């Protein structure tokens, strides 16, 4: 397996574009698995705080482009590298993938698939992770605030005020910061997220298992509870994901697959690091939807 430095040397030595190298390894991965391959890569680590870098409705266009013309009977290996994003866009994207491939989808996580990225992985038949890979908690966030945290704080305030009315002056400014109906919005977001993931797990990953609903509920307790995970940014290893009940295969158990996957991953990260690309959705045939940072050149007057 060529490592990070060797792939960089290859890019520099051949004088080729990043696209050429990336597509070569994508094609190789397809030949190893015999399955369709689509990469869904975001450059949030290289270009943080860039609008559109998260999962959003514009991504559907990229997937439509990448899926068009593929033989859906071969299934799909979806390489995920994303910080997550909008719940509605995630639901719509998963519905589209299921309409094209059913549940014959493997989520491959070479490094990080967080938040909504983890939800997408839960919508697949199985997940493949390396020892270095991480998923993340799936508790919903509203306006950057954990929905579970808001509900927990509000319930705590009610309990303490009922037990001791003298605490009202303490809680009043805290609760006052919430806009009207915000607590209700948080409760609905939690219910929506839980229902989505439960349905995907029951009908996909756990469809052939006994007590599928109970298994799905265990995953939700482990990944969806803000009280348990403590932070939405927490990184959950392969071992922790298995402990949560997810069906996770170890990438290192198949050396040929590991070599092919990590070569694609390295090539993608080089592209995101060295070019203006901040999101790549591409299949094994090189059909790509690449979003680029818009560069504005300002000419100084003499």
C-alpha positions as CSV (number, residue, x, y, z in Angstrom):
1,X,0.0,0.0,0.0
2,X,1.5,3.4,-0.9
3,X,1.5,5.6,2.1
4,X,0.7,9.4,2.4
5,X,4.2,10.5,1.4
6,X,4.5,8.0,-1.5
7,X,1.2,9.1,-3.0
8,X,2.3,12.8,-2.7
9,X,5.5,11.9,-4.4
10,X,3.6,10.2,-7.1
11,X,1.4,13.2,-7.7
12,X,4.5,15.4,-7.9
13,X,6.6,13.0,-9.9
14,X,4.1,12.4,-12.6
15,X,3.2,16.0,-13.0
16,X,-0.4,14.7,-13.2
17,X,-3.5,16.5,-11.7
18,X,-4.9,15.5,-8.4
19,X,-8.0,14.3,-10.3
20,X,-6.0,11.8,-12.4
21,X,-4.4,10.2,-9.3
22,X,-7.6,10.2,-7.3
23,X,-9.6,8.6,-10.1
24,X,-6.9,5.9,-10.6
25,X,-7.2,4.7,-7.0
26,X,-11.0,5.0,-7.2
27,X,-11.0,2.7,-10.2
28,X,-8.7,0.3,-8.4
29,X,-11.0,0.2,-5.4
30,X,-13.9,-0.8,-7.6
31,X,-11.8,-3.6,-9.2
32,X,-11.0,-4.9,-5.7
33,X,-14.6,-5.0,-4.5
34,X,-16.6,-5.5,-7.7
35,X,-19.0,-2.9,-6.3
36,X,-19.9,0.6,-7.2
37,X,-17.9,3.2,-5.3
38,X,-18.9,6.8,-4.5
39,X,-16.7,9.1,-2.4
40,X,-18.5,11.8,-0.3
41,X,-15.6,13.9,1.0
42,X,-15.8,17.3,2.8
43,X,-12.7,19.5,3.4
44,X,-13.8,20.9,6.7
45,X,-10.4,20.0,8.3
46,X,-8.6,21.9,5.6
47,X,-11.0,24.8,5.1
48,X,-13.0,25.2,8.4
49,X,-16.1,27.4,8.7
50,X,-16.6,27.5,4.9
51,X,-20.4,27.7,4.0
52,X,-21.7,24.6,2.3
53,X,-19.0,22.3,3.7
54,X,-21.6,20.4,5.7
55,X,-24.3,18.0,4.5
56,X,-26.9,20.1,2.6
57,X,-29.5,19.9,-0.1
58,X,-27.0,20.9,-2.8
59,X,-25.3,17.5,-2.3
60,X,-28.2,15.7,-3.9
61,X,-27.1,17.1,-7.3
62,X,-23.7,15.5,-6.8
63,X,-25.2,12.1,-6.0
64,X,-27.6,12.3,-8.9
65,X,-24.6,12.9,-11.2
66,X,-22.5,10.1,-9.6
67,X,-25.3,7.5,-9.6
68,X,-26.6,8.1,-13.1
69,X,-25.6,5.2,-15.3
70,X,-24.4,2.9,-12.5
71,X,-25.5,-0.8,-12.3
72,X,-27.5,-0.6,-9.1
73,X,-27.5,-4.4,-8.8
74,X,-23.8,-4.2,-7.9
75,X,-24.6,-2.3,-4.7
76,X,-22.7,0.7,-3.4
77,X,-19.6,1.3,-1.2
78,X,-20.0,4.8,0.1
79,X,-16.8,6.3,1.4
80,X,-17.8,8.9,4.0
81,X,-15.6,11.8,5.3
82,X,-17.9,14.5,6.6
83,X,-18.6,16.6,9.8
84,X,-22.3,16.1,9.4
85,X,-24.9,18.8,8.7
86,X,-28.6,19.4,8.1
87,X,-31.0,16.6,9.3
88,X,-33.6,17.3,6.5
89,X,-30.9,17.1,3.8
90,X,-29.6,13.9,5.4
91,X,-33.0,12.3,5.4
92,X,-33.6,13.3,1.8
93,X,-30.2,12.0,0.7
94,X,-30.6,8.6,2.4
95,X,-34.1,8.2,0.9
96,X,-32.6,8.8,-2.5
97,X,-29.8,6.3,-1.9
98,X,-32.3,3.7,-0.7
99,X,-34.4,4.3,-3.8
100,X,-31.4,3.5,-6.0
101,X,-29.6,0.7,-4.1
102,X,-32.1,-0.5,-1.4
103,X,-30.0,-1.4,1.6
104,X,-27.2,-2.9,-0.4
105,X,-24.9,-0.1,0.7
106,X,-21.7,-0.3,2.8
107,X,-20.5,2.7,4.6
108,X,-16.7,2.9,4.5
109,X,-15.2,5.4,7.0
110,X,-11.5,5.8,6.4
111,X,-11.2,8.6,9.0
112,X,-14.2,10.6,10.2
113,X,-18.0,10.5,9.7
114,X,-19.6,12.6,12.4
115,X,-23.1,13.6,13.4
116,X,-25.3,13.4,10.3
117,X,-22.4,11.4,8.7
118,X,-22.9,8.8,11.4
119,X,-26.6,8.8,10.7
120,X,-25.9,8.1,7.0
121,X,-23.6,5.2,8.1
122,X,-26.5,3.8,10.3
123,X,-28.7,3.8,7.2
124,X,-26.4,1.3,5.5
125,X,-26.3,-2.5,5.6
126,X,-22.9,-2.5,7.3
127,X,-20.1,-0.2,8.3
128,X,-16.4,-0.7,7.6
129,X,-14.0,1.2,9.9
130,X,-10.3,1.1,10.6
131,X,-8.7,1.2,14.0
132,X,-8.0,4.9,13.3
133,X,-11.6,5.7,12.2
134,X,-14.3,7.4,14.2
135,X,-18.0,8.0,14.1
136,X,-19.7,10.5,16.4
137,X,-22.8,11.1,18.5
138,X,-26.1,11.6,16.6
139,X,-27.9,13.8,19.1
140,X,-29.5,16.7,17.2
141,X,-28.2,20.3,17.5
142,X,-30.4,23.4,17.1
143,X,-28.6,26.7,16.5
144,X,-25.4,25.0,17.6
145,X,-27.0,24.0,20.9
146,X,-27.6,20.3,21.9
147,X,-31.3,19.7,21.8
148,X,-31.0,17.1,24.6
149,X,-29.1,19.6,26.7
150,X,-31.9,22.2,26.4
151,X,-34.6,19.7,27.4
152,X,-32.5,18.4,30.3
153,X,-31.9,21.9,31.5
154,X,-35.5,22.9,31.2
155,X,-36.7,19.8,33.1
156,X,-34.1,20.4,35.8
157,X,-35.3,24.0,36.2
158,X,-39.0,22.8,36.6
159,X,-38.0,20.2,39.2
160,X,-35.8,22.6,41.2
161,X,-38.4,25.4,41.1
162,X,-41.2,23.1,42.2
163,X,-39.1,21.8,45.0
164,X,-37.8,25.2,46.1
165,X,-39.5,28.3,44.7
166,X,-36.6,30.4,46.0
167,X,-34.5,29.2,43.0
168,X,-36.8,31.1,40.6
169,X,-34.5,34.1,40.4
170,X,-31.6,31.8,39.5
171,X,-33.4,30.0,36.7
172,X,-35.4,32.9,35.3
173,X,-32.5,34.5,33.3
174,X,-31.4,31.1,32.1
175,X,-34.8,30.1,30.8
176,X,-35.4,33.6,29.5
177,X,-32.6,33.1,26.9
178,X,-34.8,30.6,25.0
179,X,-36.9,31.9,22.2
180,X,-40.6,31.0,22.2
181,X,-41.3,27.4,21.3
182,X,-37.5,26.6,21.4
183,X,-37.9,23.8,23.9
184,X,-40.6,22.3,21.9
185,X,-38.5,22.5,18.7
186,X,-35.7,20.6,20.6
187,X,-38.1,17.9,21.7
188,X,-39.4,17.5,18.1
189,X,-35.8,17.4,16.7
190,X,-34.9,14.6,19.1
191,X,-38.0,12.6,18.2
192,X,-37.4,13.1,14.5
193,X,-33.7,12.1,14.7
194,X,-34.6,9.0,16.8
195,X,-37.3,7.9,14.4
196,X,-35.1,8.2,11.3
197,X,-32.2,6.2,12.7
198,X,-34.5,3.6,14.2
199,X,-36.3,3.0,10.9
200,X,-33.0,2.8,9.0
201,X,-31.5,0.3,11.5
202,X,-34.6,-1.9,11.8
203,X,-35.1,-2.2,8.0
204,X,-31.4,-2.3,7.1
205,X,-28.6,-3.2,9.4
206,X,-30.7,-5.3,11.8
207,X,-33.3,-6.5,9.3
208,X,-32.1,-10.1,9.6
209,X,-31.5,-10.0,13.4
210,X,-33.8,-11.0,16.2
211,X,-35.2,-8.2,18.3
212,X,-34.2,-5.6,15.7
213,X,-36.1,-2.8,17.4
214,X,-34.4,-3.5,20.7
215,X,-31.0,-3.4,19.0
216,X,-31.8,-0.1,17.3
217,X,-32.9,1.3,20.7
218,X,-29.6,0.3,22.2
219,X,-27.7,2.2,19.4
220,X,-29.8,5.3,20.1
221,X,-29.1,5.1,23.8
222,X,-25.3,4.8,23.1
223,X,-25.0,7.3,20.3
224,X,-28.0,9.6,20.7
225,X,-27.9,10.5,24.4
226,X,-26.1,13.7,25.1
227,X,-26.0,12.9,28.8
228,X,-24.0,9.7,27.9
229,X,-21.7,10.9,25.2
230,X,-21.1,14.2,27.0
231,X,-20.1,16.1,23.8
232,X,-21.4,16.2,20.3
233,X,-17.8,16.5,19.1
234,X,-16.8,13.2,20.7
235,X,-15.0,10.7,18.5
236,X,-16.2,7.1,18.8
237,X,-13.7,4.4,17.9
238,X,-14.4,1.1,16.1
239,X,-14.5,-0.7,19.4
240,X,-17.0,1.8,20.9
241,X,-19.2,1.6,17.9
242,X,-19.3,-2.2,18.2
243,X,-20.1,-1.9,21.8
244,X,-23.1,0.4,20.9
245,X,-24.5,-2.5,18.9
246,X,-23.6,-1.4,15.3
247,X,-22.5,-4.0,12.8
248,X,-19.0,-2.8,12.1
249,X,-16.3,-4.7,10.1
250,X,-12.6,-4.0,10.7
251,X,-10.9,-2.6,7.7
252,X,-7.6,-4.2,8.7
253,X,-9.1,-7.7,8.4
254,X,-9.0,-7.4,4.6
255,X,-5.5,-6.1,3.6
256,X,-6.4,-5.7,-0.1
257,X,-9.5,-3.6,0.8
258,X,-7.5,-1.7,3.3
259,X,-4.8,-0.8,0.8
260,X,-7.4,0.3,-1.8
261,X,-9.5,2.3,0.6
262,X,-6.6,4.2,2.2
263,X,-5.1,5.0,-1.2
264,X,-8.3,6.7,-2.2
265,X,-8.5,8.4,1.2
266,X,-5.0,9.8,0.9
267,X,-5.6,11.0,-2.7
268,X,-8.8,12.7,-1.6
269,X,-7.1,14.5,1.3
270,X,-4.3,15.7,-1.0
271,X,-6.9,17.1,-3.3
272,X,-8.7,18.9,-0.5
273,X,-5.4,20.2,0.9
274,X,-3.7,21.4,-2.3
275,X,-6.6,22.7,-4.4
276,X,-9.6,24.9,-4.0
277,X,-11.9,21.9,-3.7
278,X,-13.9,21.7,-0.5
279,X,-16.4,18.9,-1.3
280,X,-16.0,15.9,-3.7
281,X,-18.8,13.5,-4.7
282,X,-17.4,11.1,-7.3
283,X,-17.8,7.6,-8.6
284,X,-15.4,5.0,-9.9
285,X,-15.8,6.2,-13.5
286,X,-14.6,9.7,-12.7
287,X,-18.0,11.3,-12.8
288,X,-17.6,14.0,-10.3
289,X,-19.3,16.9,-8.6
290,X,-16.6,19.1,-7.1
291,X,-17.3,22.3,-5.2
292,X,-14.5,24.8,-5.3
293,X,-13.7,27.9,-3.2
294,X,-14.3,31.0,-5.3
295,X,-11.1,33.0,-5.5
296,X,-11.4,36.7,-6.1
297,X,-8.4,38.5,-7.5
298,X,-8.2,42.2,-6.4
299,X,-5.9,44.3,-8.6
300,X,-4.2,47.1,-6.7
301,X,-4.1,50.4,-8.2
302,X,-0.8,52.0,-8.9
